């Protein structure tokens, strides 16, 4: 891909520690916020980057700051709270970093003598509960989540921090992603690791809430179960993953060549290395797609393989005429995750920031197609994909072995916006079903500098982009009695680092992708990660 030079915008203010706003404050409305929107737009992300003299080194490490835009009858209020995680509380009490994060290793207490500090390196490090990635939902309750075994239950109206939840107390997993999927019956699905006699990727199912029982104000993950355990292809070097694929009848786990070195992981405290330093991009390994029937938990005996690639976020998946079509944001260099250090991101505008941006891998939308009916009679060495609208291929190369090539789900127009990430769809009505539109952030800068609407049938784009404005992940909200897939609005939080207290909630007409209105917030907000719309807010 061609290199580019970014506009001279200093993005360091997106990554500064901000104050919380626990009591809801009014916003200034410009244009019109549709009166039918009634609920809360909840956002999560890093918001505090130091304690005392200690500084975090990676963007992912900042303490979770939760945001709530409450929308009712065309008016919007804003509030925010830091998650009162154990990590936040202990760091605050000691005024230094005492819990290790993804890219920052907590150092021994300087008040201890030299022997105590030496032996503290041999202690198993505490696992963080700094759940700064996403808001997730189980049995009707909201939680904030990261990628460890800990979540925190949250009151979605007050943003009050409630119970700490340890997945391993409910099921035999040591972690879970911050991107569960939900079926139409109200069950939740997720992925988590376990290790013992080997390393396993586990598919988790949490049943829907029981409608007739009075719900208590407490954690309820009863009935959670592991429905399938997938053995790692390389048990000493399992794959990192951020999310997974789900259609109406299948779950696909993508085993990608971002590897975790377990030997280094066991020693990383002694070696003084943070977690992101035990991850490596190893393109000598292929990508493997593990297909699982989500109703029976049975893993397919067919091994679906593809060239090395990495993916953080999937767009959608659906079944059609004996095939599973999977759309996702993909890149060709998984080393990018470790690059998002605060030192890199806070570089001033100019040559150094341009060089960093141009060295980053661009993520682009791709489509893979898995044939679901493969057996000993399937012919070798010919394309099995017969869907007229798909250019992706699948070729049986040997007994139970299918090799996939992808279709680029875009045209050259997308390249001028730098690729895309943070894809969202009309999830409630089209997740796991044949769909046409998705919404995402365009990355013509280190941080997103545009919002995109993609038509996957025509590969045409609609774009919202203004110099100096940095949007967050777009979230779609369907209009009442909608009859078309894109009847509704798209919401995104927009930050302007050039101006103080200039953040606003943007509301776009999803069909035309034009601005309907904005709600300007009179406080500073840092750049965040993921969010959801809570209709009951």
RAGISUL-V645641 format. One record per helix or strand of 3 or more residues. SS is the DSSP state (h for helix, s for strand). FROM is the first residue (numbers start at 1). LEN is the number of residues. Records with the same first field share a line. If there is no record, write none. Layout:
SS->FROM-LEN ; FROM-LEN
//
This chain:
h->12-4 ; 59-3 ; 86-9 ; 114-7 ; 167-3 ; 262-10 ; 275-4 ; 334-6 ; 342-4 ; 351-9 ; 412-6 ; 427-4
s->28-4 ; 39-5 ; 46-3 ; 63-10 ; 75-8 ; 134-5 ; 141-5 ; 150-5 ; 161-6 ; 188-8 ; 199-8 ; 225-7 ; 250-6 ; 258-3 ; 279-3 ; 287-7 ; 303-4 ; 310-11 ; 323-9 ; 364-8 ; 393-6 ; 401-5 ; 420-5 ; 437-6 ; 450-6 ; 460-5 ; 475-4 ; 488-8 ; 504-6 ; 515-6 ; 531-4
//
